[in-house]
C-alpha cells in the first residue's frame, strides 16, 4: 500500500508502526516556511544521488519479513 498524505497522516502511520519501507527525497532547494515533514527512524537500505537530490530508502526494523511466493 502506498500512503500519500500530509505531515499529520504520515506521522500517524509512523507512530503506529504501520509501515514497512519509506522513500525519502531530500533537496537543497528551500520552498519557504511550512509544516515540517515527519522524520522516520529505520534501517537504511539504500541512498541514491539523483542530480542535486538524494533518495534514501528506510525499512522499519519492526516490520515482518517480506515473503514472496
C-alpha positions in Angstrom: 0.0 0.0 0.0 1.2 3.5 -0.8 0.3 6.2 1.7 0.5 9.8 0.4 -0.6 12.4 2.7 0.3 15.5 4.7 2.5 15.5 7.8 -0.3 14.6 10.1 -1.4 11.5 8.1 2.1 10.2 7.6 3.0 10.8 11.2 0.0 8.6 12.3 1.3 5.7 10.3 4.8 6.1 11.6 3.7 6.4 15.3 1.7 3.2 15.0 4.5 1.3 13.2 2.2 0.7 10.2 4.9 0.9 7.6 7.5 -1.5 6.0 9.6 0.8 3.9 9.7 4.5 3.1 11.3 6.6 0.4 12.6 10.0 1.5 13.6 12.6 -1.1 15.8 15.5 0.1 16.7 18.5 -2.0 18.8 21.6 -1.2 16.1 23.8 -2.6 14.1 25.5 0.1 10.4 26.2 -0.6 9.9 28.6 2.3 8.1 28.1 5.5 5.6 25.4 6.2 4.9 22.3 8.2 7.9 20.1 8.9 7.9 16.7 7.4 7.9 13.6 9.7 11.3 12.0 10.3 11.0 8.2 10.3 13.7 6.1 12.0 14.6 2.9 10.4 17.3 0.7 8.9 18.9 2.4 5.9 18.6 0.1 2.9 20.0 2.4 0.2 20.8 6.0 -0.7 20.9 7.3 -4.3 22.2 10.6 -5.7 19.7 12.0 -8.2 21.2 15.2 -9.6 21.3 17.6 -6.6 18.7 15.5 -4.7 19.1 12.4 -2.5 16.7 9.4 -2.2 17.0 7.4 1.0 15.2 4.1 1.4 14.5 3.1 5.0 13.0 -0.2 6.4 11.0 -0.4 9.6 13.1 -2.6 11.9 9.8 -3.9 13.5 8.2 -4.9 10.2 7.6 -8.6 9.4 10.0 -10.1 6.8 8.7 -10.0 3.3 7.9 -13.5 1.9 7.2 -13.5 -1.8 5.6 -16.7 -3.2 
